[in-house]
Amino acid sequence: MVGISLKDTTFFSEGVSRERKIVIHIDTLLTRIQSNNGQPFCIGIDLTGSEQRPSGVCVFRGRDAYLSRVSSDEDILRLVEKSGGGLISIDSSLGLPAGRCCVHDSCECRKYGIMRECERILRKRGIRVYPTLIKSMQNLTLRGIGLARTFRDAGYTVIESYPGGAQDILEFPRKKNNLCQLEKDLMAMGIIPHSEREPVTHDQLDALTSALVGYFYLSGMYETIGNEAEGYLILPELSSLNTG
């Protein structure tokens, strides 16, 4: 097992090569989690804005990633309970911009804007992200806040993750750019996927990425951006790696 490499050359399906500066194996995270007396277990949820559209879910245990698609909040809750629950990593905004009391554009609180501090930080770093309360994100934000509250009330630890941002940091392509290569890069980490669907869907890969962010969190290799009032976003943090 190769834990960390200074350079790795991989190839897109179109045959164009690219070089990645840092390659990290899943065993590196597992070792750090266990050294922190933690259990390598996280549930990643790539949430949609409606219960009518399936959300991707990943139950991540050790190296094994159990991938599925679930529609209703009730079914998501049931899956988490059945899995034993622990750390839950949700791909959704889990807070509102400071000053906002709701998501609605017609409310007076709209004057406080649609973007949180964590999103402004990402944009300054060149990481593409949608504002929390852009029209297309409002229902998703409401659903994410509600689910997170339910999980926390039940005693689970919940973090907010952003697969696109994590993939940028890990130098993986996003799903819209090259889904096949994203899957290859995740599996090259030593992750073992289990799914009843072939091929694996884009929402399942984002759910896996969300769960992977949970592993970075459990290993202590993470960065927190944002603020308490609006909610924090968790990102992989790679500077602690000994790159020699």
C-alpha positions as CSV (number, residue, x, y, z in Angstrom):
1,M,0.0,0.0,0.0
2,V,1.3,3.4,-1.0
3,G,0.1,6.0,1.5
4,I,1.3,9.2,0.0
5,S,2.9,10.1,-3.3
6,L,4.4,13.3,-4.6
7,K,3.2,12.8,-8.1
8,D,0.8,10.5,-9.9
9,T,-0.1,10.5,-13.5
10,T,-3.7,9.3,-14.4
11,F,-5.6,9.5,-17.6
12,F,-9.1,10.9,-18.5
13,S,-11.3,8.7,-20.7
14,E,-10.5,10.9,-23.6
15,G,-6.9,10.0,-23.3
16,V,-5.6,13.3,-21.9
17,S,-3.1,12.8,-19.1
18,R,-3.0,14.9,-15.9
19,E,-0.7,15.0,-12.9
20,R,-1.8,15.1,-9.4
21,K,0.5,16.4,-6.7
22,I,-0.8,14.4,-3.7
23,V,-2.3,11.0,-3.7
24,I,-3.7,9.7,-0.4
25,H,-4.7,6.1,0.3
26,I,-7.8,5.3,2.5
27,D,-5.5,3.4,4.9
28,T,-3.8,6.7,5.8
29,L,-7.1,8.0,7.0
30,L,-8.0,4.7,8.8
31,T,-4.7,4.7,10.7
32,R,-5.2,8.3,11.9
33,I,-8.8,7.7,12.8
34,Q,-7.9,4.6,14.9
35,S,-4.9,6.5,16.5
36,N,-7.5,9.0,17.7
37,N,-9.5,6.2,19.3
38,G,-12.2,6.6,16.7
39,Q,-14.2,4.2,14.6
40,P,-13.9,4.5,10.8
41,F,-17.7,4.8,10.1
42,C,-19.6,7.6,8.5
43,I,-22.8,8.0,6.5
44,G,-22.7,10.4,3.6
45,I,-25.9,11.9,2.1
46,D,-26.0,13.6,-1.3
47,L,-29.4,15.3,-0.5
48,T,-31.9,16.5,-3.1
49,G,-34.3,19.3,-2.7
50,S,-37.4,17.1,-3.0
51,E,-38.5,13.7,-1.6
52,Q,-39.7,12.9,-5.1
53,R,-36.1,12.7,-6.3
54,P,-33.7,10.0,-4.9
55,S,-30.8,11.1,-2.7
56,G,-27.5,9.3,-2.9
57,V,-26.4,7.6,0.4
58,C,-23.1,6.0,1.3
59,V,-22.6,3.9,4.5
60,F,-18.9,3.9,4.9
61,R,-17.3,1.3,7.2
62,G,-13.6,0.8,7.0
63,R,-12.7,0.5,3.4
64,D,-16.2,-0.6,2.4
65,A,-18.6,1.9,0.9
66,Y,-22.2,0.7,0.7
67,L,-24.0,2.8,-1.9
68,S,-27.7,3.3,-2.4
69,R,-30.4,5.8,-3.4
70,V,-33.2,6.7,-1.0
71,S,-36.1,9.1,-1.6
72,S,-38.1,10.1,1.5
73,D,-36.8,11.6,4.7
74,E,-38.4,8.7,6.6
75,D,-36.4,6.2,4.5
76,I,-33.2,8.2,5.1
77,L,-33.8,8.2,8.8
78,R,-34.6,4.5,8.8
79,L,-31.4,3.7,6.9
80,V,-29.3,5.7,9.4
81,E,-31.0,4.0,12.3
82,K,-30.5,0.6,10.8
83,S,-26.8,1.3,10.2
84,G,-26.3,2.2,13.8
85,G,-25.6,5.8,12.9
86,G,-22.6,7.8,14.1
87,L,-21.1,10.7,12.1
88,I,-23.5,11.9,9.4
89,S,-22.0,14.1,6.6
90,I,-24.7,15.9,4.5
91,D,-24.2,17.6,1.2
92,S,-26.5,20.5,1.7
93,S,-26.4,23.9,3.3
94,L,-27.3,23.4,7.0
95,G,-27.7,27.1,8.0
96,L,-29.0,30.4,6.7
97,P,-27.0,33.6,5.9
98,A,-26.7,35.9,8.9
99,G,-29.8,38.0,9.3
100,R,-32.1,35.6,7.4
101,C,-35.1,34.2,9.2
102,C,-36.3,32.1,6.2
103,V,-35.5,31.1,2.6
104,H,-38.2,33.1,0.9
105,D,-37.4,35.9,-1.5
106,S,-40.6,37.8,-0.6
107,C,-39.5,38.2,3.0
108,E,-38.0,41.4,4.3
109,C,-35.0,39.4,5.5
110,R,-34.0,39.0,1.8
111,K,-32.0,42.2,2.2
112,Y,-29.4,40.3,4.1
113,G,-28.5,38.3,1.0
114,I,-28.3,34.7,-0.2
115,M,-24.7,33.7,0.6
116,R,-22.9,32.6,3.7
117,E,-19.4,33.3,4.8
118,C,-18.2,29.8,3.9
119,E,-19.4,30.2,0.3
120,R,-17.6,33.5,0.0
121,I,-14.4,31.9,1.2
122,L,-14.8,29.1,-1.3
123,R,-15.3,31.6,-4.2
124,K,-12.2,33.5,-3.1
125,R,-10.3,30.3,-3.4
126,G,-11.6,29.6,-6.9
127,I,-13.9,26.8,-5.8
128,R,-17.3,27.0,-7.6
129,V,-20.2,26.9,-5.3
130,Y,-23.9,27.9,-5.4
131,P,-25.2,30.5,-2.8
132,T,-27.3,28.9,-0.1
133,L,-30.4,30.7,-1.0
134,I,-30.3,31.0,-4.8
135,K,-33.8,30.0,-6.0
136,S,-32.8,26.5,-7.0
137,M,-31.2,25.8,-3.6
138,Q,-34.0,27.0,-1.3
139,N,-35.9,23.8,-1.0
140,L,-32.6,21.8,-0.6
141,T,-31.5,24.2,2.2
142,L,-34.8,23.8,4.0
143,R,-34.7,20.0,3.8
144,G,-31.1,19.9,4.9
145,I,-31.6,22.1,7.9
146,G,-34.6,20.0,8.9
147,L,-32.9,16.6,8.6
148,A,-29.8,17.9,10.4
149,R,-32.0,19.1,13.3
150,T,-33.7,15.7,13.5
151,F,-30.4,13.8,13.5
152,R,-28.9,16.0,16.1
153,D,-32.0,15.8,18.3
154,A,-31.5,12.0,18.1
155,G,-28.0,12.3,19.3
156,Y,-26.1,12.0,16.1
157,T,-23.1,14.2,15.1
158,V,-23.8,16.0,11.9
159,I,-21.4,17.9,9.6
160,E,-21.9,19.8,6.4
161,S,-19.9,18.7,3.5
162,Y,-19.5,19.9,-0.1
163,P,-18.4,17.1,-2.5
164,G,-17.5,19.5,-5.3
165,G,-15.2,21.4,-3.1
166,A,-13.6,18.3,-1.6
167,Q,-13.1,16.9,-5.1
168,D,-11.3,20.1,-6.1
169,I,-9.0,19.9,-3.1
170,L,-8.2,16.2,-3.7
171,E,-7.7,17.0,-7.4
172,F,-10.5,14.7,-8.6
173,P,-12.8,15.8,-11.4
174,R,-16.3,16.7,-10.5
175,K,-19.1,14.5,-11.7
176,K,-20.2,16.8,-14.4
177,N,-16.7,17.0,-15.8
178,N,-15.8,13.3,-15.9
179,L,-17.9,10.9,-13.9
180,C,-15.9,7.8,-14.9
181,Q,-12.6,9.4,-13.8
182,L,-14.1,10.5,-10.5
183,E,-15.1,6.9,-9.8
184,K,-11.7,5.7,-10.8
185,D,-9.9,8.2,-8.5
186,L,-12.1,7.3,-5.5
187,M,-11.5,3.6,-6.0
188,A,-7.8,4.2,-6.5
189,M,-7.7,5.3,-2.8
190,G,-8.5,1.7,-1.8
191,I,-12.2,2.2,-1.3
192,I,-14.3,-1.0,-1.9
193,P,-17.7,-0.1,-3.4
194,H,-20.8,-2.1,-2.9
195,S,-23.9,-1.2,-5.0
196,E,-26.9,-2.9,-6.5
197,R,-26.7,-0.4,-9.4
198,E,-24.3,-0.7,-12.3
199,P,-22.9,1.7,-13.2
200,V,-22.7,3.6,-10.0
201,T,-24.7,6.9,-10.2
202,H,-23.4,10.4,-9.9
203,D,-25.4,11.0,-6.7
204,Q,-23.9,7.9,-5.1
205,L,-20.4,9.1,-5.9
206,D,-21.1,12.5,-4.3
207,A,-22.5,10.6,-1.3
208,L,-19.3,8.6,-1.1
209,T,-17.3,11.9,-1.3
210,S,-19.4,13.3,1.5
211,A,-18.7,10.2,3.6
212,L,-15.0,10.5,2.7
213,V,-15.0,14.1,4.1
214,G,-16.4,12.5,7.3
215,Y,-13.3,10.3,7.4
216,F,-11.0,13.4,7.0
217,Y,-13.0,14.9,9.9
218,L,-12.6,11.8,12.1
219,S,-8.9,11.6,11.3
220,G,-8.3,15.3,12.3
221,M,-7.3,16.2,8.7
222,Y,-9.9,18.8,8.1
223,E,-10.5,22.5,7.9
224,T,-13.6,24.3,9.2
225,I,-14.8,27.4,7.3
226,G,-17.7,29.7,8.0
227,N,-19.1,30.8,11.4
228,E,-21.3,29.5,14.2
229,A,-24.3,31.7,13.3
230,E,-24.5,30.4,9.7
231,G,-23.0,27.0,10.2
232,Y,-19.6,25.5,9.4
233,L,-18.5,23.7,6.3
234,I,-15.9,20.9,6.6
235,L,-13.2,20.4,4.0
236,P,-10.3,18.0,3.6
237,E,-7.0,19.5,4.9
238,L,-3.9,18.0,3.3
239,S,-1.1,20.2,4.7
240,S,-0.4,17.9,7.6
241,L,0.7,15.1,5.2
242,N,4.4,14.3,5.2
243,T,5.2,14.8,1.5
244,G,8.9,14.5,2.1
